[in-house]
């Protein structure tokens, strides 16, 4: 159990260091829409996301598409690391309590 606790602590430390590297981020999904979908003309980009339990939509200029995609990717990475950290913290807590009882 002590070995597993150390492994968890090391992984949490690595997660912390990865989280520090994350800069600008945005939730949502970016899609290309068309003013005339049948003929696929008049393309524009739309960012859709939910924040504070409200759905939001923003139009994104073509020159910002790659940056917004990068920010969305950063947000997804943040969410993944955060979820892993919480899961590891729960496991760490349970193992710590179990170890206390056995001693």
Biopython code that builds the backbone (N, CA, C, O; Angstrom):
import numpy as np
from Bio.PDB.StructureBuilder import StructureBuilder

atoms = [
    (1, "UNK", "N", (0.821, -1.206, 0.000)),
    (1, "UNK", "CA", (0.000, 0.000, 0.000)),
    (1, "UNK", "C", (0.856, 1.257, 0.000)),
    (1, "UNK", "O", (0.532, 2.239, -0.669)),
    (2, "UNK", "N", (1.949, 1.223, 0.752)),
    (2, "UNK", "CA", (2.828, 2.393, 0.802)),
    (2, "UNK", "C", (3.443, 2.685, -0.566)),
    (2, "UNK", "O", (3.627, 3.841, -0.946)),
    (3, "UNK", "N", (3.756, 1.620, -1.291)),
    (3, "UNK", "CA", (4.329, 1.790, -2.629)),
    (3, "UNK", "C", (3.310, 2.459, -3.551)),
    (3, "UNK", "O", (3.646, 3.372, -4.306)),
    (4, "UNK", "N", (2.071, 1.999, -3.480)),
    (4, "UNK", "CA", (1.015, 2.591, -4.318)),
    (4, "UNK", "C", (0.794, 4.057, -3.947)),
    (4, "UNK", "O", (0.590, 4.895, -4.825)),
    (5, "UNK", "N", (0.835, 4.367, -2.653)),
    (5, "UNK", "CA", (0.679, 5.766, -2.220)),
    (5, "UNK", "C", (1.777, 6.645, -2.828)),
    (5, "UNK", "O", (1.505, 7.754, -3.288)),
    (6, "UNK", "N", (3.003, 6.152, -2.830)),
    (6, "UNK", "CA", (4.123, 6.902, -3.416)),
    (6, "UNK", "C", (3.928, 7.085, -4.921)),
    (6, "UNK", "O", (4.219, 8.151, -5.462)),
    (7, "UNK", "N", (3.437, 6.044, -5.592)),
    (7, "UNK", "CA", (3.177, 6.138, -7.028)),
    (7, "UNK", "C", (2.125, 7.209, -7.312)),
    (7, "UNK", "O", (2.268, 8.009, -8.237)),
    (8, "UNK", "N", (1.081, 7.209, -6.513)),
    (8, "UNK", "CA", (0.017, 8.199, -6.683)),
    (8, "UNK", "C", (0.564, 9.605, -6.465)),
    (8, "UNK", "O", (0.266, 10.514, -7.240)),
    (9, "UNK", "N", (1.350, 9.784, -5.430)),
    (9, "UNK", "CA", (1.916, 11.105, -5.136)),
    (9, "UNK", "C", (2.815, 11.593, -6.269)),
    (9, "UNK", "O", (2.796, 12.775, -6.613)),
    (10, "UNK", "N", (3.606, 10.685, -6.852)),
    (10, "UNK", "CA", (4.468, 11.063, -7.975)),
    (10, "UNK", "C", (3.640, 11.468, -9.186)),
    (10, "UNK", "O", (3.961, 12.443, -9.864)),
    (11, "UNK", "N", (2.571, 10.716, -9.457)),
    (11, "UNK", "CA", (1.720, 11.043, -10.614)),
    (11, "UNK", "C", (1.026, 12.383, -10.394)),
    (11, "UNK", "O", (0.916, 13.178, -11.328)),
    (12, "UNK", "N", (0.565, 12.642, -9.192)),
    (12, "UNK", "CA", (-0.070, 13.928, -8.893)),
    (12, "UNK", "C", (0.925, 15.069, -9.087)),
    (12, "UNK", "O", (0.561, 16.126, -9.603)),
    (13, "UNK", "N", (2.159, 14.867, -8.682)),
    (13, "UNK", "CA", (3.196, 15.888, -8.902)),
    (13, "UNK", "C", (3.409, 16.152, -10.396)),
    (13, "UNK", "O", (3.571, 17.299, -10.813)),
    (14, "UNK", "N", (3.407, 15.077, -11.197)),
    (14, "UNK", "CA", (3.567, 15.249, -12.647)),
    (14, "UNK", "C", (2.364, 15.984, -13.240)),
    (14, "UNK", "O", (2.515, 16.815, -14.136)),
    (15, "UNK", "N", (1.176, 15.674, -12.735)),
    (15, "UNK", "CA", (-0.027, 16.359, -13.206)),
    (15, "UNK", "C", (0.066, 17.849, -12.894)),
    (15, "UNK", "O", (-0.246, 18.685, -13.742)),
    (16, "UNK", "N", (0.492, 18.178, -11.683)),
    (16, "UNK", "CA", (0.656, 19.586, -11.301)),
    (16, "UNK", "C", (1.597, 20.310, -12.254)),
    (16, "UNK", "O", (1.316, 21.422, -12.701)),
    (17, "UNK", "N", (2.718, 19.664, -12.556)),
    (17, "UNK", "CA", (3.688, 20.316, -13.445)),
    (17, "UNK", "C", (3.139, 20.465, -14.865)),
    (17, "UNK", "O", (3.466, 21.434, -15.550)),
    (18, "UNK", "N", (2.317, 19.529, -15.312)),
    (18, "UNK", "CA", (1.685, 19.650, -16.633)),
    (18, "UNK", "C", (0.638, 20.764, -16.632)),
    (18, "UNK", "O", (0.508, 21.497, -17.612)),
    (19, "UNK", "N", (-0.106, 20.890, -15.538)),
    (19, "UNK", "CA", (-1.128, 21.933, -15.456)),
    (19, "UNK", "C", (-0.520, 23.329, -15.495)),
    (19, "UNK", "O", (-1.121, 24.256, -16.039)),
    (20, "UNK", "N", (0.659, 23.481, -14.925)),
    (20, "UNK", "CA", (1.328, 24.784, -14.931)),
    (20, "UNK", "C", (1.636, 25.237, -16.359)),
    (20, "UNK", "O", (1.638, 26.435, -16.642)),
    (21, "UNK", "N", (1.895, 24.292, -17.251)),
    (21, "UNK", "CA", (2.258, 24.612, -18.631)),
    (21, "UNK", "C", (1.060, 25.055, -19.482)),
    (21, "UNK", "O", (1.246, 25.634, -20.553)),
    (22, "UNK", "N", (-0.141, 24.793, -19.022)),
    (22, "UNK", "CA", (-1.328, 25.140, -19.803)),
    (22, "UNK", "C", (-1.548, 26.647, -19.737)),
    (22, "UNK", "O", (-1.571, 27.242, -18.659)),
    (23, "UNK", "N", (-1.712, 27.259, -20.928)),
    (23, "UNK", "CA", (-1.976, 28.695, -20.957)),
    (23, "UNK", "C", (-3.429, 28.932, -21.376)),
    (23, "UNK", "O", (-4.330, 28.301, -20.824)),
    (24, "UNK", "N", (-3.671, 29.796, -22.308)),
    (24, "UNK", "CA", (-5.038, 30.158, -22.706)),
    (24, "UNK", "C", (-5.836, 28.922, -23.117)),
    (24, "UNK", "O", (-5.343, 28.065, -23.851)),
    (25, "UNK", "N", (-7.065, 28.845, -22.637)),
    (25, "UNK", "CA", (-7.914, 27.707, -22.971)),
    (25, "UNK", "C", (-9.360, 28.155, -23.058)),
    (25, "UNK", "O", (-9.766, 29.133, -22.430)),
    (26, "UNK", "N", (-10.129, 27.422, -23.849)),
    (26, "UNK", "CA", (-11.549, 27.704, -24.020)),
    (26, "UNK", "C", (-12.310, 26.392, -24.131)),
    (26, "UNK", "O", (-11.831, 25.440, -24.748)),
    (27, "UNK", "N", (-13.491, 26.343, -23.536)),
    (27, "UNK", "CA", (-14.322, 25.148, -23.712)),
    (27, "UNK", "C", (-15.068, 25.228, -25.040)),
    (27, "UNK", "O", (-15.116, 26.282, -25.675)),
    (28, "UNK", "N", (-15.633, 24.133, -25.438)),
    (28, "UNK", "CA", (-16.540, 24.149, -26.578)),
    (28, "UNK", "C", (-16.075, 23.351, -27.770)),
    (28, "UNK", "O", (-15.092, 22.612, -27.726)),
    (29, "UNK", "N", (-16.832, 23.537, -28.845)),
    (29, "UNK", "CA", (-16.486, 22.889, -30.102)),
    (29, "UNK", "C", (-16.605, 23.923, -31.221)),
    (29, "UNK", "O", (-17.487, 24.782, -31.218)),
    (30, "UNK", "N", (-15.702, 23.809, -32.155)),
    (30, "UNK", "CA", (-15.640, 24.740, -33.274)),
    (30, "UNK", "C", (-16.097, 24.012, -34.526)),
    (30, "UNK", "O", (-15.559, 22.959, -34.871)),
    (31, "UNK", "N", (-17.078, 24.567, -35.200)),
    (31, "UNK", "CA", (-17.593, 23.940, -36.412)),
    (31, "UNK", "C", (-17.641, 24.956, -37.546)),
    (31, "UNK", "O", (-17.759, 26.162, -37.329)),
    (32, "UNK", "N", (-17.547, 24.431, -38.755)),
    (32, "UNK", "CA", (-17.706, 25.288, -39.933)),
    (32, "UNK", "C", (-19.150, 25.181, -40.382)),
    (32, "UNK", "O", (-19.678, 24.085, -40.570)),
    (33, "UNK", "N", (-19.768, 26.307, -40.546)),
    (33, "UNK", "CA", (-21.155, 26.376, -40.983)),
    (33, "UNK", "C", (-21.195, 27.052, -42.355)),
    (33, "UNK", "O", (-20.210, 27.646, -42.793)),
    (34, "UNK", "N", (-22.324, 26.955, -43.016)),
    (34, "UNK", "CA", (-22.494, 27.577, -44.324)),
    (34, "UNK", "C", (-23.773, 28.396, -44.351)),
    (34, "UNK", "O", (-24.809, 27.977, -43.835)),
    (35, "UNK", "N", (-23.683, 29.564, -44.960)),
    (35, "UNK", "CA", (-24.891, 30.378, -45.138)),
    (35, "UNK", "C", (-25.844, 29.676, -46.087)),
    (35, "UNK", "O", (-27.063, 29.748, -45.930)),
    (36, "UNK", "N", (-25.271, 28.990, -47.080)),
    (36, "UNK", "CA", (-26.060, 28.176, -48.014)),
    (36, "UNK", "C", (-25.535, 26.743, -47.929)),
    (36, "UNK", "O", (-24.644, 26.359, -48.686)),
    (37, "UNK", "N", (-26.096, 25.944, -46.994)),
    (37, "UNK", "CA", (-25.581, 24.581, -46.780)),
    (37, "UNK", "C", (-25.704, 23.674, -48.007)),
    (37, "UNK", "O", (-24.869, 22.796, -48.224)),
    (38, "UNK", "N", (-26.742, 23.892, -48.797)),
    (38, "UNK", "CA", (-26.961, 23.036, -49.963)),
    (38, "UNK", "C", (-25.795, 23.142, -50.948)),
    (38, "UNK", "O", (-25.319, 22.129, -51.461)),
    (39, "UNK", "N", (-25.343, 24.353, -51.207)),
    (39, "UNK", "CA", (-24.254, 24.577, -52.151)),
    (39, "UNK", "C", (-22.904, 24.767, -51.447)),
    (39, "UNK", "O", (-21.877, 24.965, -52.096)),
    (40, "UNK", "N", (-22.924, 24.706, -50.146)),
    (40, "UNK", "CA", (-21.743, 24.899, -49.299)),
    (40, "UNK", "C", (-20.990, 26.177, -49.659)),
    (40, "UNK", "O", (-19.793, 26.155, -49.945)),
    (41, "UNK", "N", (-21.717, 27.280, -49.637)),
    (41, "UNK", "CA", (-21.110, 28.589, -49.878)),
    (41, "UNK", "C", (-21.352, 29.472, -48.665)),
    (41, "UNK", "O", (-22.279, 29.257, -47.884)),
    (42, "UNK", "N", (-20.485, 30.475, -48.532)),
    (42, "UNK", "CA", (-20.605, 31.395, -47.406)),
    (42, "UNK", "C", (-20.181, 30.756, -46.098)),
    (42, "UNK", "O", (-20.896, 30.832, -45.099)),
    (43, "UNK", "N", (-19.007, 30.122, -46.108)),
    (43, "UNK", "CA", (-18.526, 29.421, -44.912)),
    (43, "UNK", "C", (-18.163, 30.404, -43.801)),
    (43, "UNK", "O", (-17.633, 31.486, -44.054)),
    (44, "UNK", "N", (-18.458, 30.002, -42.567)),
    (44, "UNK", "CA", (-18.052, 30.749, -41.379)),
    (44, "UNK", "C", (-17.865, 29.750, -40.247)),
    (44, "UNK", "O", (-18.353, 28.623, -40.319)),
    (45, "UNK", "N", (-17.156, 30.167, -39.200)),
    (45, "UNK", "CA", (-16.868, 29.283, -38.075)),
    (45, "UNK", "C", (-17.660, 29.713, -36.854)),
    (45, "UNK", "O", (-17.841, 30.900, -36.581)),
    (46, "UNK", "N", (-18.125, 28.706, -36.133)),
    (46, "UNK", "CA", (-18.968, 28.938, -34.975)),
    (46, "UNK", "C", (-18.423, 28.144, -33.787)),
    (46, "UNK", "O", (-18.181, 26.941, -33.886)),
    (47, "UNK", "N", (-18.235, 28.840, -32.662)),
    (47, "UNK", "CA", (-17.797, 28.212, -31.422)),
    (47, "UNK", "C", (-19.008, 28.096, -30.508)),
    (47, "UNK", "O", (-19.663, 29.094, -30.209)),
    (48, "UNK", "N", (-19.303, 26.883, -30.065)),
    (48, "UNK", "CA", (-20.426, 26.644, -29.163)),
    (48, "UNK", "C", (-19.908, 26.051, -27.867)),
    (48, "UNK", "O", (-19.092, 25.130, -27.872)),
    (49, "UNK", "N", (-20.393, 26.590, -26.757)),
    (49, "UNK", "CA", (-19.965, 26.079, -25.454)),
    (49, "UNK", "C", (-21.003, 26.429, -24.399)),
    (49, "UNK", "O", (-21.892, 27.247, -24.633)),
    (50, "UNK", "N", (-20.881, 25.802, -23.240)),
    (50, "UNK", "CA", (-21.751, 26.072, -22.103)),
    (50, "UNK", "C", (-20.884, 26.579, -20.961)),
    (50, "UNK", "O", (-19.860, 25.983, -20.626)),
    (51, "UNK", "N", (-21.309, 27.678, -20.376)),
    (51, "UNK", "CA", (-20.598, 28.275, -19.255)),
    (51, "UNK", "C", (-21.630, 28.800, -18.272)),
    (51, "UNK", "O", (-22.569, 29.495, -18.661)),
    (52, "UNK", "N", (-21.457, 28.471, -17.007)),
    (52, "UNK", "CA", (-22.414, 28.862, -15.965)),
    (52, "UNK", "C", (-23.830, 28.428, -16.315)),
    (52, "UNK", "O", (-24.795, 29.169, -16.129)),
    (53, "UNK", "N", (-23.925, 27.199, -16.830)),
    (53, "UNK", "CA", (-25.204, 26.574, -17.194)),
    (53, "UNK", "C", (-25.964, 27.357, -18.272)),
    (53, "UNK", "O", (-27.188, 27.264, -18.365)),
    (54, "UNK", "N", (-25.234, 28.127, -19.081)),
    (54, "UNK", "CA", (-25.852, 28.842, -20.195)),
    (54, "UNK", "C", (-25.108, 28.471, -21.472)),
    (54, "UNK", "O", (-23.879, 28.498, -21.530)),
    (55, "UNK", "N", (-25.878, 28.131, -22.476)),
    (55, "UNK", "CA", (-25.306, 27.802, -23.773)),
    (55, "UNK", "C", (-24.944, 29.100, -24.498)),
    (55, "UNK", "O", (-25.703, 30.070, -24.481)),
    (56, "UNK", "N", (-23.782, 29.099, -25.128)),
    (56, "UNK", "CA", (-23.317, 30.303, -25.810)),
    (56, "UNK", "C", (-22.782, 29.927, -27.184)),
    (56, "UNK", "O", (-22.304, 28.815, -27.407)),
    (57, "UNK", "N", (-22.875, 30.874, -28.088)),
    (57, "UNK", "CA", (-22.363, 30.699, -29.439)),
    (57, "UNK", "C", (-21.624, 31.965, -29.830)),
    (57, "UNK", "O", (-22.105, 33.075, -29.602)),
    (58, "UNK", "N", (-20.452, 31.790, -30.419)),
    (58, "UNK", "CA", (-19.664, 32.923, -30.894)),
    (58, "UNK", "C", (-19.225, 32.636, -32.320)),
    (58, "UNK", "O", (-18.970, 31.490, -32.688)),
    (59, "UNK", "N", (-19.143, 33.673, -33.100)),
    (59, "UNK", "CA", (-18.611, 33.547, -34.449)),
    (59, "UNK", "C", (-17.125, 33.848, -34.404)),
    (59, "UNK", "O", (-16.692, 34.797, -33.750)),
    (60, "UNK", "N", (-16.347, 33.036, -35.102)),
    (60, "UNK", "CA", (-14.895, 33.139, -35.076)),
    (60, "UNK", "C", (-14.392, 33.463, -36.482)),
    (60, "UNK", "O", (-14.758, 32.815, -37.463)),
    (61, "UNK", "N", (-13.546, 34.482, -36.545)),
    (61, "UNK", "CA", (-12.953, 34.840, -37.835)),
    (61, "UNK", "C", (-11.995, 33.743, -38.289)),
    (61, "UNK", "O", (-11.389, 33.052, -37.471)),
    (62, "UNK", "N", (-11.871, 33.597, -39.593)),
    (62, "UNK", "CA", (-11.046, 32.531, -40.171)),
    (62, "UNK", "C", (-9.600, 32.596, -39.667)),
    (62, "UNK", "O", (-8.985, 31.555, -39.434)),
    (63, "UNK", "N", (-9.056, 33.789, -39.500)),
    (63, "UNK", "CA", (-7.657, 33.921, -39.071)),
    (63, "UNK", "C", (-7.434, 33.483, -37.620)),
    (63, "UNK", "O", (-6.291, 33.281, -37.212)),
    (64, "UNK", "N", (-8.499, 33.335, -36.843)),
    (64, "UNK", "CA", (-8.378, 32.915, -35.444)),
    (64, "UNK", "C", (-8.691, 31.433, -35.236)),
    (64, "UNK", "O", (-8.576, 30.933, -34.116)),
    (65, "UNK", "N", (-9.076, 30.741, -36.269)),
    (65, "UNK", "CA", (-9.510, 29.342, -36.142)),
    (65, "UNK", "C", (-8.423, 28.453, -35.533)),
    (65, "UNK", "O", (-8.705, 27.677, -34.620)),
    (66, "UNK", "N", (-7.193, 28.556, -36.023)),
    (66, "UNK", "CA", (-6.136, 27.673, -35.498)),
    (66, "UNK", "C", (-5.857, 27.973, -34.025)),
    (66, "UNK", "O", (-5.612, 27.046, -33.252)),
    (67, "UNK", "N", (-5.886, 29.231, -33.622)),
    (67, "UNK", "CA", (-5.668, 29.590, -32.216)),
    (67, "UNK", "C", (-6.804, 29.075, -31.335)),
    (67, "UNK", "O", (-6.556, 28.556, -30.247)),
    (68, "UNK", "N", (-8.026, 29.211, -31.788)),
    (68, "UNK", "CA", (-9.179, 28.722, -31.007)),
    (68, "UNK", "C", (-9.111, 27.204, -30.878)),
    (68, "UNK", "O", (-9.400, 26.658, -29.813)),
    (69, "UNK", "N", (-8.731, 26.523, -31.951)),
    (69, "UNK", "CA", (-8.582, 25.057, -31.878)),
    (69, "UNK", "C", (-7.535, 24.680, -30.847)),
    (69, "UNK", "O", (-7.725, 23.729, -30.088)),
    (70, "UNK", "N", (-6.429, 25.417, -30.811)),
    (70, "UNK", "CA", (-5.374, 25.159, -29.832)),
    (70, "UNK", "C", (-5.894, 25.379, -28.413)),
    (70, "UNK", "O", (-5.588, 24.598, -27.512)),
    (71, "UNK", "N", (-6.674, 26.432, -28.212)),
    (71, "UNK", "CA", (-7.230, 26.719, -26.891)),
    (71, "UNK", "C", (-8.232, 25.645, -26.463)),
    (71, "UNK", "O", (-8.278, 25.274, -25.290)),
    (72, "UNK", "N", (-9.021, 25.154, -27.391)),
    (72, "UNK", "CA", (-9.971, 24.068, -27.090)),
    (72, "UNK", "C", (-9.202, 22.806, -26.693)),
    (72, "UNK", "O", (-9.581, 22.106, -25.754)),
    (73, "UNK", "N", (-8.121, 22.527, -27.418)),
    (73, "UNK", "CA", (-7.291, 21.362, -27.102)),
    (73, "UNK", "C", (-6.687, 21.503, -25.698)),
    (73, "UNK", "O", (-6.632, 20.534, -24.940)),
    (74, "UNK", "N", (-6.242, 22.704, -25.363)),
    (74, "UNK", "CA", (-5.688, 22.964, -24.026)),
    (74, "UNK", "C", (-6.754, 22.717, -22.955)),
    (74, "UNK", "O", (-6.467, 22.136, -21.909)),
    (75, "UNK", "N", (-7.972, 23.158, -23.219)),
    (75, "UNK", "CA", (-9.061, 22.974, -22.253)),
    (75, "UNK", "C", (-9.360, 21.488, -22.045)),
    (75, "UNK", "O", (-9.561, 21.040, -20.916)),
    (76, "UNK", "N", (-9.387, 20.733, -23.140)),
    (76, "UNK", "CA", (-9.638, 19.292, -23.032)),
    (76, "UNK", "C", (-8.533, 18.605, -22.225)),
    (76, "UNK", "O", (-8.803, 17.706, -21.430)),
    (77, "UNK", "N", (-7.293, 19.036, -22.438)),
    (77, "UNK", "CA", (-6.169, 18.484, -21.677)),
    (77, "UNK", "C", (-6.311, 18.831, -20.194)),
    (77, "UNK", "O", (-6.081, 17.992, -19.323)),
    (78, "UNK", "N", (-6.694, 20.082, -19.924)),
    (78, "UNK", "CA", (-6.917, 20.514, -18.537)),
    (78, "UNK", "C", (-7.987, 19.646, -17.870)),
    (78, "UNK", "O", (-7.795, 19.180, -16.747)),
    (79, "UNK", "N", (-9.102, 19.428, -18.551)),
    (79, "UNK", "CA", (-10.189, 18.621, -17.989)),
    (79, "UNK", "C", (-9.729, 17.185, -17.722)),
    (79, "UNK", "O", (-10.075, 16.595, -16.699)),
    (80, "UNK", "N", (-8.950, 16.634, -18.647)),
    (80, "UNK", "CA", (-8.447, 15.267, -18.496)),
    (80, "UNK", "C", (-7.511, 15.171, -17.288)),
    (80, "UNK", "O", (-7.635, 14.255, -16.475)),
    (81, "UNK", "N", (-6.589, 16.105, -17.175)),
    (81, "UNK", "CA", (-5.651, 16.092, -16.046)),
    (81, "UNK", "C", (-6.379, 16.308, -14.727)),
    (81, "UNK", "O", (-6.067, 15.664, -13.725)),
    (82, "UNK", "N", (-7.339, 17.206, -14.731)),
    (82, "UNK", "CA", (-8.110, 17.486, -13.527)),
    (82, "UNK", "C", (-8.881, 16.243, -13.064)),
    (82, "UNK", "O", (-8.886, 15.918, -11.876)),
    (83, "UNK", "N", (-9.518, 15.564, -13.991)),
    (83, "UNK", "CA", (-10.274, 14.348, -13.653)),
    (83, "UNK", "C", (-9.348, 13.259, -13.106)),
    (83, "UNK", "O", (-9.692, 12.561, -12.152)),
    (84, "UNK", "N", (-8.180, 13.125, -13.718)),
    (84, "UNK", "CA", (-7.219, 12.119, -13.244)),
    (84, "UNK", "C", (-6.737, 12.462, -11.834)),
    (84, "UNK", "O", (-6.601, 11.581, -10.985)),
    (85, "UNK", "N", (-6.483, 13.739, -11.596)),
    (85, "UNK", "CA", (-6.021, 14.190, -10.281)),
    (85, "UNK", "C", (-7.067, 13.880, -9.214)),
    (85, "UNK", "O", (-6.730, 13.375, -8.143)),
    (86, "UNK", "N", (-8.310, 14.175, -9.495)),
    (86, "UNK", "CA", (-9.386, 13.907, -8.531)),
    (86, "UNK", "C", (-9.484, 12.410, -8.255)),
    (86, "UNK", "O", (-9.608, 11.994, -7.103)),
    (87, "UNK", "N", (-9.428, 11.610, -9.302)),
    (87, "UNK", "CA", (-9.511, 10.162, -9.141)),
    (87, "UNK", "C", (-8.353, 9.633, -8.288)),
    (87, "UNK", "O", (-8.555, 8.813, -7.392)),
    (88, "UNK", "N", (-7.152, 10.107, -8.576)),
    (88, "UNK", "CA", (-5.991, 9.685, -7.794)),
    (88, "UNK", "C", (-6.082, 10.160, -6.341)),
    (88, "UNK", "O", (-5.674, 9.449, -5.422)),
    (89, "UNK", "N", (-6.612, 11.352, -6.145)),
    (89, "UNK", "CA", (-6.760, 11.875, -4.785)),
    (89, "UNK", "C", (-7.730, 11.037, -3.968)),
    (89, "UNK", "O", (-7.510, 10.801, -2.780)),
    (90, "UNK", "N", (-8.786, 10.597, -4.597)),
    (90, "UNK", "CA", (-9.748, 9.734, -3.902)),
    (90, "UNK", "C", (-9.085, 8.413, -3.525)),
    (90, "UNK", "O", (-9.219, 7.942, -2.396)),
    (91, "UNK", "N", (-8.370, 7.822, -4.478)),
    (91, "UNK", "CA", (-7.677, 6.559, -4.197)),
    (91, "UNK", "C", (-6.643, 6.753, -3.092)),
    (91, "UNK", "O", (-6.513, 5.904, -2.210)),
    (92, "UNK", "N", (-5.914, 7.854, -3.133)),
    (92, "UNK", "CA", (-4.901, 8.158, -2.121)),
    (92, "UNK", "C", (-5.543, 8.283, -0.744)),
    (92, "UNK", "O", (-5.018, 7.763, 0.240)),
    (93, "UNK", "N", (-6.650, 8.955, -0.677)),
    (93, "UNK", "CA", (-7.363, 9.140, 0.579)),
    (93, "UNK", "C", (-7.818, 7.799, 1.161)),
    (93, "UNK", "O", (-7.639, 7.536, 2.350)),
    (94, "UNK", "N", (-8.401, 6.965, 0.318)),
    (94, "UNK", "CA", (-8.871, 5.655, 0.775)),
    (94, "UNK", "C", (-7.715, 4.787, 1.270)),
    (94, "UNK", "O", (-7.810, 4.145, 2.316)),
    (95, "UNK", "N", (-6.626, 4.777, 0.505)),
    (95, "UNK", "CA", (-5.473, 3.967, 0.908)),
    (95, "UNK", "C", (-4.861, 4.485, 2.209)),
    (95, "UNK", "O", (-4.447, 3.696, 3.058)),
    (96, "UNK", "N", (-4.804, 5.794, 2.365)),
    (96, "UNK", "CA", (-4.256, 6.375, 3.595)),
    (96, "UNK", "C", (-5.081, 5.980, 4.806)),
    (96, "UNK", "O", (-4.529, 5.639, 5.852)),
    (97, "UNK", "N", (-6.400, 6.023, 4.671)),
    (97, "UNK", "CA", (-7.270, 5.627, 5.788)),
    (97, "UNK", "C", (-7.123, 4.144, 6.097)),
    (97, "UNK", "O", (-7.115, 3.736, 7.259)),
    (98, "UNK", "N", (-7.006, 3.340, 5.036)),
    (98, "UNK", "CA", (-6.858, 1.901, 5.226)),
    (98, "UNK", "C", (-5.529, 1.598, 5.924)),
    (98, "UNK", "O", (-5.465, 0.733, 6.798)),
    (99, "UNK", "N", (-4.492, 2.299, 5.544)),
    (99, "UNK", "CA", (-3.182, 2.106, 6.130)),
    (99, "UNK", "C", (-3.184, 2.515, 7.613)),
    (99, "UNK", "O", (-2.547, 1.862, 8.439)),
    (100, "UNK", "N", (-3.882, 3.565, 7.936)),
    (100, "UNK", "CA", (-4.000, 4.016, 9.342)),
    (100, "UNK", "C", (-4.692, 2.972, 10.209)),
    (100, "UNK", "O", (-4.301, 2.734, 11.352)),
    (101, "UNK", "N", (-5.732, 2.350, 9.641)),
    (101, "UNK", "CA", (-6.468, 1.333, 10.410)),
    (101, "UNK", "C", (-5.629, 0.102, 10.689)),
    (101, "UNK", "O", (-5.734, -0.497, 11.759)),
    (102, "UNK", "N", (-4.798, -0.276, 9.731)),
    (102, "UNK", "CA", (-3.998, -1.496, 9.902)),
    (102, "UNK", "C", (-2.835, -1.307, 10.865)),
    (102, "UNK", "O", (-2.284, -2.284, 11.374)),
    (103, "UNK", "N", (-2.461, -0.064, 11.118)),
    (103, "UNK", "CA", (-1.329, 0.180, 12.020)),
    (103, "UNK", "C", (-1.748, 0.373, 13.438)),
    (103, "UNK", "O", (-0.903, 0.586, 14.308)),
]
sb = StructureBuilder()
sb.init_structure("model")
sb.init_model(0)
sb.init_chain("A")
sb.init_seg("    ")
for serial, (resi, resn, name, xyz) in enumerate(atoms, 1):
    if name == "N":
        sb.init_residue(resn, " ", resi, " ")
    sb.init_atom(name, np.array(xyz, "f"), 0.0, 1.0, " ", f" {name:<3s}", serial, name[0])
structure = sb.get_structure()
